[in-house]
């Protein structure tokens, strides 16, 4: 069961790498405009903030990957739990303050991974 939990943690990390790419590099490009439902003008004026957001998503991904590769299983578990909780909190806050979709795209996958990890 631990391999399923780790696969889910890796999926959440991959999602956050994707968010990093979208927010840091594709925010003003057609894909970024479509995903975030932005106008070109609004995207242009907010691209520095989006890049900052993307960087934070990269830190979340890095923390999850750290938990996946750390050699001490007990501490690796704690690392994964901490970063999954960070993702969940960020997702809930984003859903409350920006768009309810964030709850399903960000918080829900992390919550599922956390539950499976807890019982693995």
Residue, then its C-alpha position, 0 to 999 in steps of 0.5 A: x500500500x505504501x507504493x500507492x501512497x507514494x504514487x499519489x504523493x508523486x502525482x501531487x508533486x507533479x501537479x505542482x510542477x505543472x502549476x509552477x510551469x503554468x504560473x511562471x512561464x505560461x501565464x501570458x501564453x494561450x494555455x495559461x490564459x485558458x487555464x486561468x481564464x484570464x484576459x491578455x491584459x489582466x495576465x500581463x499586469x499580474x504576471x509577476x504575482x503569478x510567477x511568485x505563486x508558481x515559485x511557491x508551488x515549486x517549493x511544495x513540489x520540492x518538499x514532496x519529492x524530498x519526502x519521497x526520496x529521503x532515506x529514513x522512512x519515519x522522517x520521510x513520512x513526516x515530510x510527506x505529511x507536512x507538505x501534503x498538509x501545506x498543499x491542502x491548506x493552500x488549496x482550501x485558501x485558494x478555493x475560498x479566496x480565488x476560485x472553488x475549482x482550486x479545492x478539487x484541483x489542488x486540495x482534493x488530490x493532496x487530501x486523498x494522498x494524505x489519507x492513503x499515506x496515513x493508512x499505508 
